[in-house]
Amino acid sequence: MASTHRLPDAMKSQLEEQQSKSEGVGSDVRAQAIAAKLQTVNPALLVNSPHPFHADSYWDPALDQLSYNWSCSFSRHLQDSTSISDDASSSAEPETSRNVYRSTIPGLDALLSYFDTATNPRPLHLSKHCVPISYVGEEEPLVRIDWALPYLSAILLPLPNESLAVQLPRIELRYNFTEPTQPGRPRDLFLTGLKADIDHQNLIVPLPDHAVDLNFSRSVSLVARAHLAKYDKHILYFTQQIQRSIFTGDGVLTAPTELTLRLPRWLVHPDADRSSGAEKEDISVTYLFERFKQTQRVDFAISEAARTAHGVDSEVQDMAMQLPSSLRLKYSEADGGAIHGNSSTLTLLHKTKRSAPKSAETSQPVDALTGVLENEASQESTSQEQDPTQQLAESALRIAHLLTRINAGTLSAFRKETEDS
């Protein structure tokens, strides 16, 4: 299920009035208004509802550890086919609309010149019994995942079933490539993630006075324990066939047309009694392979030079000093094939995860689930007194303002010689 909200016109008018004031005060008011709006969006899945899992399920039952944080991407919102009334914020039902975006970020290179790439994770060493796809029965040496390479996603859609009254979620299997075990040998695939996107929520914040608009989003995803899922006979066969297409060396990546997955009973039959759900096995569901997607991701953190170098613009220094250490920029490029094409995304998000909200009144929206590979560091202690949603909104507005200045020609890219002069 997906829902899209837009900032109501009344709220937009209030925010635009602040433009006549100082940028700092206006940004604070905007951030407070955005954070207040985000707090009113109820998550579709609440952890205080029973979600029983069978003992043999490969899905992770720790729903209270799923991350519900909001993230913010920067894009240009070109079209909205649905008009939203001023009282839309009081509606209990999410507003749905078709939206058109231009994801190309004007001024991206100049903006990233003030950031450094974050440290890449250490290679994951795998023992012999964890070797990815040894379908040829060979003895494999120790291997390790090459995190610097793009990862491969197989996207699957549920086979239409008229007997089901619920829309089943889209499934993503994520694969990383290992380093070659022998010279000239193709890289092995390793299943590093399996997730089901249960819900996705958006809040679009148009910024007509800026070069970009803000798109706040968060997802609720059911995540599998990959070390269990990869031994499922259906998933193993599916992965082996992808690996086999790599080994043929003809440059064509293929996958089976169908994959049988086991889903928790409460997800397939949400209206059924859940009191004894943990005693009932997961239900087999047929999924159809839709497409492959290859994604390259780079994380950025503000550079020390942006804080301290002589000659750096004062607004850049303010942004660098005020950007919470819990926030990072993620830049990703995706190749979706001939139909879906290439895309790029710049996203601001929290690098740590917190527990999901238990109710709308006590909800503390946190980081959208960005993938199943994350193994983040422990939560930072800095800036914890401030609402993380407002932190995100304030930082997103500062970055949007810098992008606007870059496009207006009043802010240049950072040059290292500035620091040395």
Number of C-alpha atoms within 10 A of each C-alpha: 14 14 17 18 23 24 20 18 15 12 16 18 10 13 18 15 10 17 14 8 11 9 13 13 12 18 22 16 16 23 23 18 18 23 20 13 17 22 17 15 20 18 22 15 18 18 18 12 9 13 20 18 24 17 13 11 19 23 24 16 19 12 20 15 13 24 23 26 28 27 27 26 21 25 23 21 20 11 12 13 10 12 12 17 12 13 11 18 19 8 8 10 11 17 18 15 16 9 13 12 14 15 16 15 17 17 20 15 12 18 20 18 16 23 20 16 14 15 10 10 12 11 14 12 14 15 12 13 10 15 19 24 20 15 12 8 7 7 10 15 12 13 20 20 21 19 18 15 15 20 20 22 21 19 17 22 18 20 14 12 12 7 6 10 11 13 13 22 20 19 24 23 21 24 22 23 22 23 18 15 15 10 6 7 10 17 18 25 23 23 22 23 22 25 22 19 18 19 18 17 21 23 22 20 19 18 18 12 11 18 21 26 24 23 24 26 23 23 25 25 26 24 22 21 17 21 13 13 21 24 12 15 12 16 16 16 18 18 22 21 17 18 23 17 15 18 15 11 10 8 9 9 15 15 20 13 12 17 21 17 18 19 21 24 22 20 19 20 15 13 10 11 11 18 10 10 18 18 12 16 16 23 17 14 15 17 20 18 20 15 17 21 19 18 18 16 17 16 19 18 20 23 17 14 18 24 19 13 18 13 13 20 15 11 13 19 19 13 18 23 15 15 21 19 17 20 22 20 23 20 18 16 16 19 17 16 12 7 7 12 10 14 14 18 16 21 21 24 25 25 22 19 22 17 18 24 23 16 14 14 10 9 18 20 27 25 28 24 23 16 14 19 13 14 10 10 9 9 14 13 9 10 14 12 7 9 14 22 23 20 21 27 25 24 22 26 21 22 18 21 20 23 23 19 16 20 17 13 10 10 19 17 15 22 13 12 9 12 14 8 8
